[in-house]
Amino acid sequence: MAKTVGIVGLGRMGSAMAKNLIGAGFGVVGRDTDPARADALAAMGGQVADSPRAVAEAADCVMTSLPSIAAFEAVTTGAEGIAEAEKPGLVAFDTSTLPIPVKEAGRATLAETGKILLDTPLSGTGKQALTGDLVVYASGDTAAIAGLSDVFEGFSRAQYDLGEFGNGSRMKFVANLLVAIHNVAAGEAFALGLKAGLAPETIYEVISNSAATSRIFEVRGPQMVAGDYSDASASIDMQLKDMKVIGDFLAELGCAAPCFAASGQIYNAALAQGRVAEDTACVCGVLEGLAGVER
């Protein structure tokens, strides 16, 4: 019998994973503070619970997909949170990009109530989540990770057990550092090509088929070709939130990252231009402006 998966946080990522899990035959029970998101889950065949605790008590395992430290703390250890569920042995796994000490604190509190928390951030955008094109960076209890292999396969294309708790986030920071840089590099390349008189469609087709391509170039390139960044699979405000987490981690380790630091200025410029809710591909528009490109 297929597991019932609880999902707390039904934003772009959470709702996409819920859809794929339901399509794979899993039961899904979810919770979100936005009633419209809860209604969308019900429309796709999932159940809606009125608290994270209720999600945990109705599910065989619980996924959290949350936008902030405050949301994570409220969901895991707050009133009517997962920690309060009468469900010893429950395995929860957090897919959010958050500071490791925050996740460690949640893990410790859940352990006091006989529950296991795994650190399982994801690689992929909201659009990739819709097609199951995600990679799971799992870390923590090895047996618990193995026990969730079928769930991970229900919404992702690859899964890694990276060892001790926190290694999932460490790998996510490495991945997101590259994402931040590659995204700006793609925008810079488009700006150069457009300034030189090349058609954006041609830039995308040729570079995608060359040694110069990257997965981010291929994923974000179509928006750069169109010059339309309104359909955000990863917004500028969320990008800057994640970059702050990575920047703090770099500072803690005393690790230089000059390319990452330089890319941050372009994201800050996008924010200053009022592009807060646009897709991060909008850095192409910022760089076109700096280059004096007119479409």
Order of alpha helices (4+ residues) and beta strands (2+ residues): beta-alpha-beta-alpha-beta-alpha-beta-alpha-beta-alpha-beta-beta-alpha-beta-alpha-alpha-beta-alpha-alpha-alpha-alpha-alpha-alpha
